[in-house]
Amino acid sequence: MSLPSGPNLHLYSRCDLKKELYVTKIYLVSSALSYRKWARRLPTPSDIVLEVGCSFGRTTQILVGTAKQVFAFDHSNKLMKTVQTDLNAYDNLKIFTHDARDIYGLKAMIPDIDVIFLDVGGSTPSHQVVYLMTLYISAFNPRIFVVRNIPLAEMFAGLQQTEITSDQRRFGKYSRLPSQMEIFE
């Protein structure tokens, strides 16, 4: 996955918030097993879930059993056709091919998201994952965000505390409330 640059960067980096701000709880995991564990535990029967990078649909199959509605996508047409065939029995699932960086396209299709699961490859460079997290939190302001990425989980494995001062918020350096992050293996 390559990041946009130059004059088109602004197309991916600004979205309007439409709902009340949550303090997004972020769950950062390195293994698919932990990722799927949170898919079983975190979404509620009233949640609308977005799965970014659904691959073969293993986590998707778990999510459709726990959430009200699931929107799952990946960038491969061929892969999405297979997943659609395998999971076509679920009425609460919409599967489609999409570019993870196209936030405006997603906002047009899905205006409100409660929970996001992001796995664009467990070893994707951490800066690319952070970039996507920033886009999705800014655009959808989810209550919960689960991210699977090995380099990022390794980087933050020792994190003890995050802090944002009221002065920084007041002077516009941060336009959102801080997120809460939990790190799991």
Backbone as a chain_set.jsonl record, in Angstrom:
{"seq": "MSLPSGPNLHLYSRCDLKKELYVTKIYLVSSALSYRKWARRLPTPSDIVLEVGCSFGRTTQILVGTAKQVFAFDHSNKLMKTVQTDLNAYDNLKIFTHDARDIYGLKAMIPDIDVIFLDVGGSTPSHQVVYLMTLYISAFNPRIFVVRNIPLAEMFAGLQQTEITSDQRRFGKYSRLPSQMEIFE", "coords": {"N": [[0.849, -1.173, 0.0], [0.657, 2.171, -0.89], [1.198, 5.463, 0.287], [-0.731, 8.449, -0.243], [0.544, 11.425, -1.768], [1.801, 14.783, -2.194], [-0.175, 17.209, -4.064], [-2.675, 15.958, -3.78], [-2.957, 14.947, -1.237], [-4.601, 16.178, 0.676], [-7.132, 15.298, 0.006], [-7.446, 12.888, 1.246], [-7.082, 13.381, 3.905], [-8.855, 14.998, 5.342], [-11.95, 15.057, 6.901], [-15.393, 15.536, 7.656], [-16.761, 15.642, 10.887], [-19.699, 14.17, 12.086], [-21.087, 13.385, 14.315], [-21.413, 13.189, 17.92], [-18.376, 13.468, 19.772], [-16.486, 10.658, 20.691], [-14.394, 9.167, 23.189], [-12.243, 7.364, 21.744], [-11.68, 3.981, 22.149], [-8.82, 2.152, 21.727], [-7.67, -0.901, 20.599], [-4.823, -2.661, 20.278], [-3.298, -5.172, 18.565], [-1.134, -7.991, 17.86], [-1.483, -10.524, 16.845], [-3.539, -12.666, 14.778], [-5.225, -14.329, 16.149], [-5.73, -13.003, 18.618], [-6.943, -10.738, 17.565], [-9.286, -11.814, 16.49], [-10.41, -12.712, 18.827], [-11.192, -10.321, 20.043], [-13.072, -9.587, 18.2], [-15.12, -11.304, 18.818], [-15.792, -10.441, 21.384], [-16.08, -7.579, 21.663], [-17.931, -6.045, 19.848], [-21.385, -5.054, 20.076], [-24.837, -6.209, 19.981], [-26.165, -4.03, 18.882], [-24.389, -2.597, 17.376], [-22.823, -1.019, 14.537], [-20.481, -2.181, 12.381], [-17.326, -1.73, 10.844], [-15.149, -3.421, 8.805], [-11.952, -3.236, 7.829], [-9.945, -4.452, 5.423], [-10.642, -7.285, 5.096], [-9.805, -9.7, 4.062], [-9.848, -13.171, 3.754], [-12.219, -13.437, 5.101], [-12.468, -14.572, 7.644], [-12.498, -13.252, 10.175], [-14.646, -11.635, 9.623], [-16.786, -13.425, 9.543], [-17.077, -13.976, 12.245], [-17.75, -11.431, 13.214], [-20.292, -10.909, 12.034], [-21.898, -12.442, 13.583], [-21.987, -11.126, 15.976], [-22.596, -8.401, 15.735], [-24.93, -5.772, 14.785], [-24.91, -4.807, 12.111], [-22.576, -5.354, 9.515], [-19.988, -4.052, 7.613], [-17.741, -4.989, 5.288], [-14.598, -4.939, 3.698], [-12.052, -5.319, 1.167], [-9.141, -4.836, -0.897], [-9.001, -6.461, -3.13], [-10.69, -7.604, -5.922], [-11.125, -10.274, -6.778], [-10.734, -11.759, -4.435], [-12.795, -10.681, -2.85], [-15.063, -11.577, -4.21], [-14.942, -14.312, -3.708], [-15.201, -14.321, -0.879], [-17.741, -13.189, -0.666], [-19.298, -15.205, -1.845], [-18.845, -17.281, -0.004], [-19.955, -16.201, 2.35], [-22.593, -15.466, 1.86], [-25.025, -15.997, 3.112], [-25.608, -14.34, 5.215], [-27.641, -11.787, 6.322], [-27.019, -9.396, 7.518], [-24.676, -8.401, 6.473], [-22.529, -6.596, 4.365], [-20.464, -6.842, 1.688], [-17.677, -5.635, -0.096], [-15.458, -4.357, -2.654], [-12.827, -2.125, -2.085], [-10.717, 0.782, -1.747], [-8.699, 1.3, 0.982], [-7.873, 3.863, 1.644], [-9.734, 5.603, 0.646], [-11.648, 7.504, 2.091], [-13.742, 9.343, 1.775], [-15.425, 8.049, -0.064], [-16.24, 5.878, 1.502], [-17.568, 7.228, 3.601], [-19.73, 8.232, 2.197], [-21.139, 5.902, 1.633], [-21.477, 4.699, 4.15], [-22.477, 6.325, 6.721], [-22.34, 6.312, 9.582], [-20.396, 4.685, 12.025], [-19.797, 2.381, 14.576], [-17.856, 0.624, 15.547], [-14.587, -0.221, 14.52], [-12.6, -2.515, 12.754], [-9.358, -3.054, 11.826], [-7.145, -4.441, 9.637], [-4.706, -4.481, 7.619], [-2.785, -6.128, 6.74], [-0.614, -7.829, 8.687], [2.077, -7.144, 8.947], [2.413, -4.678, 7.807], [4.05, -1.532, 7.362], [4.375, 0.509, 10.265], [3.912, 3.325, 10.149], [2.176, 3.617, 8.014], [-0.101, 2.33, 8.936], [-0.757, 3.901, 11.164], [-1.367, 6.256, 9.838], [-3.725, 5.467, 8.438], [-5.335, 4.857, 10.653], [-5.624, 7.407, 11.771], [-7.078, 8.708, 9.739], [-9.495, 7.191, 9.757], [-10.426, 7.46, 12.415], [-10.798, 10.228, 12.515], [-12.76, 10.547, 10.547], [-14.915, 8.8, 11.214], [-15.116, 8.592, 13.984], [-15.192, 6.33, 15.878], [-16.475, 4.296, 18.575], [-14.981, 2.157, 19.395], [-11.859, 0.866, 18.288], [-10.15, -1.572, 16.702], [-7.006, -2.766, 15.995], [-4.816, -4.617, 14.026], [-1.495, -5.126, 13.904], [1.798, -5.952, 13.666], [4.401, -4.51, 13.803], [3.549, -2.059, 14.974], [2.335, -2.884, 17.38], [4.584, -3.953, 18.63], [6.114, -1.629, 18.882], [4.612, -0.106, 20.716], [4.47, -1.704, 22.941], [5.521, -1.252, 25.48], [4.179, 0.978, 26.401], [3.063, 3.186, 28.862], [1.494, 5.376, 29.612], [-0.639, 7.904, 28.227], [-0.939, 11.362, 27.476], [-2.654, 14.428, 27.28], [-2.687, 17.846, 27.47], [-4.917, 20.31, 28.864], [-4.346, 22.833, 27.896], [-3.161, 22.346, 25.384], [-5.345, 21.301, 23.996], [-7.081, 23.494, 24.104], [-5.753, 25.423, 22.555], [-5.93, 24.465, 20.027], [-4.135, 22.564, 19.043], [-4.842, 19.964, 19.227], [-7.698, 18.63, 17.996], [-9.468, 16.799, 18.829], [-10.769, 14.65, 21.415], [-8.539, 12.793, 23.532], [-7.497, 9.446, 22.682], [-8.036, 6.219, 24.201], [-5.776, 3.684, 24.75], [-5.281, 0.224, 24.539], [-3.085, -2.449, 24.76], [-2.459, -5.582, 23.41], [-1.195, -8.905, 23.176]], "CA": [[0.0, 0.0, 0.0], [1.437, 3.396, -0.893], [0.475, 6.604, 0.825], [-0.837, 9.55, -1.185], [1.435, 12.536, -1.471], [1.656, 15.929, -3.087], [-1.365, 18.051, -4.0], [-3.9, 15.215, -3.483], [-2.967, 14.459, 0.133], [-5.747, 16.731, 1.41], [-8.34, 14.538, -0.311], [-7.523, 11.753, 2.149], [-6.767, 13.695, 5.292], [-9.854, 15.818, 6.016], [-13.334, 14.6, 6.836], [-16.244, 16.235, 8.615], [-17.375, 14.834, 11.925], [-21.136, 14.396, 12.086], [-21.713, 12.971, 15.558], [-20.729, 13.533, 19.157], [-17.059, 12.846, 19.879], [-16.209, 9.632, 21.684], [-13.011, 8.87, 23.469], [-12.103, 6.093, 21.051], [-10.85, 2.959, 22.775], [-8.025, 1.485, 20.697], [-7.095, -2.183, 20.962], [-3.735, -2.912, 19.351], [-2.882, -6.569, 18.71], [-0.192, -8.456, 16.841], [-1.855, -11.829, 16.287], [-4.892, -12.85, 14.252], [-5.992, -14.975, 17.213], [-6.199, -11.929, 19.518], [-7.839, -9.896, 16.755], [-10.581, -12.506, 16.423], [-10.951, -12.747, 20.195], [-11.88, -9.052, 20.255], [-14.251, -9.596, 17.316], [-16.167, -12.019, 19.558], [-16.113, -9.803, 22.666], [-16.311, -6.132, 21.718], [-19.16, -5.492, 19.243], [-22.656, -5.376, 20.711], [-25.887, -6.463, 18.983], [-26.664, -2.784, 18.28], [-23.27, -1.911, 16.721], [-22.498, -1.054, 13.118], [-19.05, -2.47, 12.36], [-16.593, -1.64, 9.585], [-13.927, -4.215, 8.794], [-11.044, -2.774, 6.786], [-8.99, -5.52, 5.165], [-11.298, -8.509, 5.583], [-9.093, -10.852, 3.517], [-10.669, -14.338, 3.429], [-13.5, -13.368, 5.798], [-12.52, -15.327, 8.907], [-12.974, -12.344, 11.226], [-15.971, -11.187, 9.175], [-17.757, -14.438, 9.96], [-17.29, -13.769, 13.68], [-18.419, -10.141, 13.413], [-21.716, -10.958, 11.666], [-22.605, -13.098, 14.678], [-22.008, -10.294, 17.177], [-22.99, -7.01, 15.466], [-26.18, -5.52, 14.063], [-24.596, -4.671, 10.689], [-21.143, -5.389, 9.24], [-19.511, -3.652, 6.29], [-16.391, -5.542, 5.199], [-14.014, -4.767, 2.374], [-10.641, -5.508, 0.898], [-8.826, -4.2, -2.182], [-8.951, -7.446, -4.208], [-11.98, -8.033, -6.483], [-11.191, -11.735, -6.799], [-10.894, -12.19, -3.047], [-14.12, -10.288, -2.366], [-16.057, -12.472, -4.821], [-14.876, -15.561, -2.95], [-15.776, -14.08, 0.445], [-19.18, -12.983, -0.861], [-19.877, -16.525, -2.074], [-18.763, -18.04, 1.242], [-20.732, -15.602, 3.439], [-23.814, -14.856, 1.312], [-26.199, -16.33, 3.92], [-25.796, -13.355, 6.28], [-28.402, -10.603, 5.922], [-26.45, -8.206, 8.145], [-23.325, -8.22, 5.947], [-22.299, -6.024, 3.038], [-19.062, -7.055, 1.303], [-17.367, -4.899, -1.317], [-14.064, -4.032, -2.939], [-12.635, -0.695, -1.845], [-9.383, 1.238, -1.348], [-8.774, 1.711, 2.387], [-7.597, 5.301, 1.79], [-10.853, 6.385, 0.118], [-12.546, 7.777, 3.211], [-14.952, 10.018, 1.286], [-16.282, 7.022, -0.633], [-16.831, 5.127, 2.608], [-18.526, 8.097, 4.304], [-20.934, 8.325, 1.369], [-21.851, 4.632, 1.753], [-21.699, 4.327, 5.547], [-22.246, 7.561, 7.474], [-22.053, 6.107, 11.005], [-19.733, 3.436, 12.388], [-19.551, 2.294, 16.02], [-16.651, -0.154, 15.806], [-13.765, -0.475, 13.334], [-11.537, -3.513, 12.799], [-8.408, -2.712, 10.768], [-6.029, -5.358, 9.429], [-4.277, -4.338, 6.223], [-1.559, -6.925, 6.672], [-0.017, -7.756, 10.016], [3.432, -6.582, 8.959], [2.429, -3.38, 7.115], [4.812, -0.55, 8.148], [3.559, 1.169, 11.29], [3.497, 4.677, 9.775], [1.012, 3.52, 7.13], [-1.247, 1.965, 9.773], [-1.109, 5.098, 11.942], [-2.025, 7.168, 8.896], [-5.094, 4.988, 8.244], [-6.065, 5.034, 11.922], [-5.948, 8.832, 11.876], [-8.172, 8.977, 8.801], [-10.737, 6.549, 10.182], [-10.91, 8.08, 13.651], [-11.285, 11.57, 12.163], [-13.964, 10.472, 9.721], [-16.029, 8.044, 11.785], [-15.167, 8.745, 15.425], [-15.786, 5.117, 16.441], [-16.371, 4.057, 20.013], [-13.915, 1.161, 19.541], [-11.031, 0.668, 17.102], [-9.248, -2.703, 16.897], [-5.978, -2.723, 14.959], [-3.839, -5.704, 14.034], [-0.254, -4.763, 13.225], [2.927, -6.419, 14.468], [5.365, -3.449, 14.142], [2.947, -1.065, 15.862], [2.185, -3.522, 18.69], [5.925, -4.027, 19.213], [6.536, -0.271, 19.222], [3.882, 0.407, 21.868], [4.347, -2.743, 23.964], [5.882, -0.722, 26.789], [3.465, 2.226, 26.683], [2.499, 3.246, 30.199], [0.505, 6.441, 29.781], [-0.697, 8.978, 27.24], [-1.443, 12.565, 28.131], [-2.879, 15.638, 26.497], [-3.042, 18.874, 28.444], [-6.047, 21.153, 28.475], [-3.808, 23.939, 27.104], [-2.986, 21.891, 24.008], [-6.671, 21.195, 23.409], [-7.641, 24.827, 24.005], [-5.1, 26.188, 21.506], [-6.174, 23.878, 18.72], [-3.157, 21.584, 18.584], [-5.578, 18.708, 19.145], [-9.105, 18.976, 17.813], [-10.269, 15.684, 19.336], [-10.433, 14.113, 22.726], [-7.528, 11.748, 23.379], [-7.954, 8.065, 22.643], [-7.502, 5.299, 25.198], [-5.17, 2.58, 24.021], [-4.949, -0.995, 25.254], [-2.206, -3.232, 23.901], [-2.535, -7.005, 23.722], [-0.372, -9.747, 22.301]], "C": [[0.892, 1.232, 0.0], [0.564, 4.545, -0.393], [0.375, 7.702, -0.222], [0.136, 10.659, -0.792], [1.132, 13.673, -2.427], [0.313, 16.623, -2.957], [-2.648, 17.293, -3.659], [-3.975, 14.699, -2.056], [-4.199, 14.949, 0.893], [-7.034, 15.967, 1.126], [-8.541, 13.382, 0.657], [-7.446, 12.158, 3.61], [-7.796, 14.564, 6.001], [-11.242, 15.255, 5.803], [-14.119, 15.358, 7.897], [-16.809, 15.251, 9.62], [-18.857, 15.175, 11.999], [-21.795, 14.045, 13.414], [-20.862, 13.369, 16.746], [-19.4, 12.786, 19.256], [-17.021, 11.817, 20.996], [-14.741, 9.713, 22.049], [-12.828, 7.466, 22.908], [-11.181, 5.165, 21.823], [-10.152, 2.195, 21.653], [-7.428, 0.217, 21.281], [-6.073, -2.525, 19.888], [-3.204, -4.318, 19.591], [-1.908, -6.951, 17.599], [-0.658, -9.744, 16.179], [-3.3, -11.843, 15.793], [-5.785, -13.485, 15.309], [-6.559, -13.941, 18.189], [-7.202, -11.026, 18.815], [-9.241, -10.51, 16.716], [-11.225, -12.64, 17.796], [-11.741, -11.459, 20.457], [-13.104, -8.923, 19.347], [-15.418, -10.312, 17.995], [-16.67, -11.209, 20.749], [-16.583, -8.354, 22.599], [-17.596, -5.627, 21.058], [-20.416, -5.951, 19.995], [-23.696, -5.629, 19.62], [-26.466, -5.195, 18.338], [-25.594, -2.042, 17.472], [-23.258, -2.087, 15.202], [-20.977, -1.134, 13.049], [-18.503, -2.329, 10.945], [-15.338, -2.485, 9.728], [-13.1, -3.823, 7.575], [-9.966, -3.834, 6.602], [-9.52, -6.865, 5.639], [-10.672, -9.789, 5.045], [-10.047, -11.993, 3.177], [-11.974, -14.407, 4.21], [-13.591, -14.14, 7.099], [-13.017, -14.459, 10.061], [-14.375, -11.845, 10.885], [-17.044, -12.145, 9.661], [-18.06, -14.337, 11.458], [-18.114, -12.507, 13.91], [-19.912, -10.193, 13.082], [-22.546, -11.659, 12.735], [-22.727, -12.242, 15.919], [-22.588, -8.906, 16.954], [-24.321, -6.936, 14.714], [-25.943, -5.524, 12.549], [-23.08, -4.657, 10.533], [-20.911, -4.982, 7.791], [-18.061, -4.109, 6.223], [-15.857, -5.345, 3.791], [-12.532, -5.089, 2.367], [-10.389, -4.922, -0.488], [-8.882, -5.16, -3.368], [-10.351, -7.879, -4.657], [-12.158, -9.542, -6.403], [-11.441, -12.278, -5.39], [-12.294, -11.87, -2.527], [-15.23, -11.143, -2.97], [-16.1, -13.804, -4.089], [-15.533, -15.405, -1.588], [-17.292, -13.917, 0.344], [-19.894, -14.316, -1.077], [-19.923, -17.33, -0.771], [-19.705, -17.518, 2.331], [-22.061, -15.003, 2.979], [-25.072, -15.133, 2.129], [-26.512, -15.268, 4.987], [-26.487, -12.1, 5.751], [-27.794, -9.311, 6.458], [-25.033, -7.9, 7.662], [-23.347, -7.625, 4.548], [-20.809, -6.141, 2.761], [-18.815, -6.319, -0.009], [-15.87, -4.697, -1.452], [-13.891, -2.528, -2.779], [-11.177, -0.427, -1.484], [-9.496, 1.808, 0.066], [-8.542, 3.205, 2.593], [-8.741, 6.181, 1.311], [-11.922, 6.597, 1.188], [-13.838, 8.438, 2.731], [-15.93, 9.023, 0.672], [-16.976, 6.204, 0.443], [-17.879, 5.949, 3.353], [-19.819, 8.231, 3.521], [-21.786, 7.063, 1.5], [-22.314, 4.347, 3.174], [-21.453, 5.555, 6.422], [-21.856, 7.369, 8.934], [-21.48, 4.723, 11.255], [-19.491, 3.479, 13.894], [-18.211, 1.646, 16.337], [-15.918, -0.377, 14.477], [-12.736, -1.545, 13.661], [-10.649, -3.25, 11.589], [-7.271, -3.723, 10.751], [-5.669, -5.314, 7.95], [-2.966, -5.083, 5.986], [-0.808, -6.743, 7.972], [1.352, -7.133, 10.073], [3.539, -5.283, 8.156], [3.208, -2.377, 7.96], [3.904, 0.291, 9.051], [3.095, 2.564, 10.875], [2.285, 4.646, 8.846], [-0.243, 3.179, 7.925], [-1.697, 3.165, 10.609], [-1.831, 6.109, 11.061], [-3.489, 6.755, 8.683], [-5.927, 5.145, 9.511], [-6.516, 6.482, 12.076], [-7.112, 9.194, 10.962], [-9.503, 8.436, 9.313], [-11.296, 7.134, 11.474], [-11.471, 9.463, 13.359], [-12.614, 11.516, 11.422], [-15.149, 9.865, 10.447], [-16.171, 8.174, 13.293], [-15.778, 7.515, 16.095], [-15.618, 5.045, 17.956], [-15.185, 3.131, 20.293], [-13.185, 1.011, 18.211], [-10.043, -0.458, 17.417], [-8.299, -2.75, 15.71], [-5.05, -3.919, 15.127], [-2.629, -5.265, 13.212], [0.921, -5.101, 14.128], [3.908, -5.291, 14.795], [4.801, -2.413, 15.123], [2.774, -1.637, 17.271], [3.541, -3.63, 19.392], [6.396, -2.65, 19.68], [5.898, 0.213, 20.519], [3.758, -0.599, 23.005], [4.661, -2.227, 25.366], [5.152, 0.55, 27.185], [2.812, 2.184, 28.052], [1.376, 4.264, 30.326], [0.536, 7.358, 28.571], [-1.315, 10.179, 27.927], [-1.602, 13.677, 27.111], [-3.314, 16.703, 27.503], [-4.216, 19.698, 27.947], [-5.566, 22.346, 27.659], [-3.643, 23.538, 25.641], [-4.333, 21.789, 23.306], [-7.258, 22.585, 23.148], [-7.048, 25.607, 22.835], [-5.136, 25.508, 20.151], [-5.131, 22.908, 18.223], [-3.809, 20.215, 18.426], [-7.062, 19.046, 19.065], [-10.028, 17.899, 18.343], [-9.908, 15.384, 20.783], [-9.377, 13.031, 22.543], [-8.174, 10.36, 23.337], [-7.379, 7.307, 23.827], [-6.974, 4.109, 24.434], [-4.905, 1.409, 24.949], [-4.165, -1.86, 24.279], [-2.242, -4.684, 24.348], [-1.687, -7.768, 22.728], [-1.2, -10.402, 21.228]], "O": [[1.803, 1.323, 0.822], [-0.644, 4.58, -0.625], [1.3, 7.876, -1.016], [0.499, 10.801, 0.376], [0.32, 13.543, -3.343], [-0.281, 16.635, -1.879], [-3.634, 17.926, -3.28], [-4.967, 14.068, -1.691], [-4.777, 14.196, 1.677], [-7.949, 15.994, 1.95], [-9.67, 12.94, 0.873], [-7.726, 11.334, 4.481], [-7.618, 14.848, 7.185], [-11.66, 15.006, 4.673], [-13.564, 15.771, 8.915], [-17.275, 14.169, 9.261], [-19.225, 16.35, 11.978], [-22.962, 14.379, 13.619], [-19.731, 13.829, 16.592], [-19.305, 11.62, 18.874], [-17.471, 12.078, 22.111], [-13.938, 10.266, 21.298], [-13.222, 6.487, 23.542], [-10.038, 5.516, 22.118], [-10.798, 1.661, 20.751], [-6.768, 0.246, 22.32], [-6.423, -2.661, 18.715], [-2.718, -4.629, 20.678], [-1.865, -6.319, 16.544], [-0.26, -10.027, 15.049], [-4.162, -11.135, 16.313], [-6.982, -13.204, 15.356], [-7.736, -14.001, 18.543], [-8.193, -10.602, 19.41], [-10.244, -9.816, 16.886], [-12.45, -12.678, 17.91], [-12.832, -11.503, 21.026], [-14.062, -8.23, 19.689], [-16.576, -9.963, 17.77], [-17.851, -11.282, 21.09], [-17.412, -7.944, 23.411], [-18.303, -4.831, 21.676], [-20.493, -7.08, 20.48], [-23.463, -5.298, 18.457], [-27.187, -5.288, 17.345], [-25.866, -0.967, 16.937], [-23.623, -3.133, 14.665], [-20.273, -0.277, 13.582], [-19.132, -2.753, 9.976], [-14.554, -2.293, 10.657], [-13.504, -4.053, 6.435], [-9.171, -4.087, 7.507], [-8.909, -7.51, 6.492], [-10.988, -10.872, 5.538], [-10.969, -11.801, 2.385], [-12.761, -15.332, 4.01], [-14.69, -14.346, 7.613], [-13.867, -14.892, 10.839], [-15.199, -11.655, 11.78], [-18.095, -11.717, 10.138], [-19.188, -14.591, 11.88], [-19.058, -12.507, 14.7], [-20.715, -9.579, 13.784], [-23.764, -11.489, 12.787], [-23.484, -12.579, 16.829], [-23.037, -8.281, 17.915], [-24.766, -7.904, 14.099], [-26.681, -6.163, 11.799], [-22.377, -4.025, 11.321], [-21.548, -5.496, 6.871], [-17.236, -3.664, 7.021], [-16.57, -5.556, 2.811], [-11.865, -5.124, 3.401], [-11.337, -4.55, -1.179], [-8.815, -4.712, -4.513], [-11.109, -8.449, -3.872], [-13.217, -10.029, -6.007], [-12.276, -13.162, -5.199], [-12.908, -12.69, -1.844], [-16.234, -11.407, -2.308], [-17.176, -14.362, -3.874], [-16.33, -16.25, -1.18], [-18.035, -14.446, 1.171], [-20.983, -14.526, -0.543], [-20.924, -17.981, -0.475], [-20.201, -18.298, 3.145], [-22.599, -14.12, 3.647], [-26.111, -14.535, 1.846], [-27.582, -15.306, 5.595], [-25.981, -11.434, 4.848], [-28.034, -8.24, 5.901], [-24.273, -7.221, 8.353], [-24.077, -8.082, 3.668], [-19.988, -5.606, 3.506], [-19.639, -6.37, -0.923], [-15.115, -4.847, -0.491], [-14.704, -1.747, -3.273], [-10.486, -1.31, -0.976], [-10.305, 2.703, 0.311], [-8.966, 3.76, 3.607], [-8.723, 7.39, 1.546], [-12.966, 5.945, 1.18], [-14.916, 8.121, 3.235], [-17.139, 9.144, 0.868], [-18.155, 5.873, 0.318], [-18.946, 5.441, 3.696], [-20.894, 8.333, 4.112], [-23.015, 7.139, 1.481], [-23.406, 3.82, 3.385], [-20.315, 5.796, 6.826], [-21.112, 8.185, 9.478], [-22.001, 3.72, 10.768], [-19.035, 4.491, 14.426], [-17.514, 2.055, 17.267], [-16.533, -0.679, 13.455], [-12.083, -1.497, 14.703], [-11.129, -3.226, 10.456], [-6.526, -3.851, 11.723], [-6.257, -6.025, 7.134], [-2.157, -4.704, 5.139], [-0.412, -5.63, 8.319], [1.765, -6.641, 11.123], [4.646, -4.836, 7.858], [3.044, -2.367, 9.18], [2.822, 0.719, 8.651], [1.98, 2.956, 11.22], [1.454, 5.554, 8.886], [-1.326, 3.68, 7.623], [-2.896, 3.41, 10.743], [-2.794, 6.742, 11.493], [-4.387, 7.595, 8.74], [-7.097, 5.524, 9.444], [-7.653, 6.749, 12.465], [-8.028, 9.908, 11.37], [-10.514, 9.138, 9.303], [-12.51, 7.288, 11.61], [-12.513, 9.834, 13.9], [-13.491, 12.349, 11.648], [-16.271, 10.353, 10.317], [-17.241, 7.894, 13.834], [-16.776, 7.636, 16.806], [-14.722, 5.666, 18.527], [-14.477, 3.291, 21.288], [-13.802, 1.026, 17.145], [-9.197, -0.312, 18.3], [-8.733, -2.772, 14.558], [-4.563, -4.198, 16.223], [-2.717, -5.061, 12.001], [1.019, -4.582, 15.241], [4.234, -5.112, 15.969], [5.518, -1.947, 16.009], [3.039, -0.944, 18.253], [3.637, -3.425, 20.602], [7.002, -2.522, 20.744], [6.555, 0.865, 21.331], [3.003, -0.361, 23.949], [4.108, -2.733, 26.343], [5.477, 1.146, 28.212], [2.084, 1.242, 28.364], [0.414, 4.043, 31.062], [1.585, 7.569, 27.962], [-2.117, 10.034, 28.85], [-0.787, 13.836, 26.202], [-4.22, 16.467, 28.302], [-4.473, 19.77, 26.745], [-6.305, 22.833, 26.803], [-3.96, 24.326, 24.749], [-4.447, 22.156, 22.136], [-7.859, 22.824, 22.101], [-7.76, 26.373, 22.185], [-4.446, 25.932, 19.225], [-5.219, 22.458, 17.08], [-3.387, 19.406, 17.599], [-7.611, 19.675, 19.969], [-11.248, 18.061, 18.313], [-8.873, 15.815, 21.29], [-9.327, 12.406, 21.483], [-9.254, 10.141, 23.887], [-6.359, 7.701, 24.39], [-7.657, 3.58, 23.557], [-4.358, 1.592, 26.036], [-4.537, -1.989, 23.113], [-2.074, -4.979, 25.532], [-1.487, -7.337, 21.593], [-0.667, -11.145, 20.404]]}, "num_chains": 1, "name": "protein.A"}
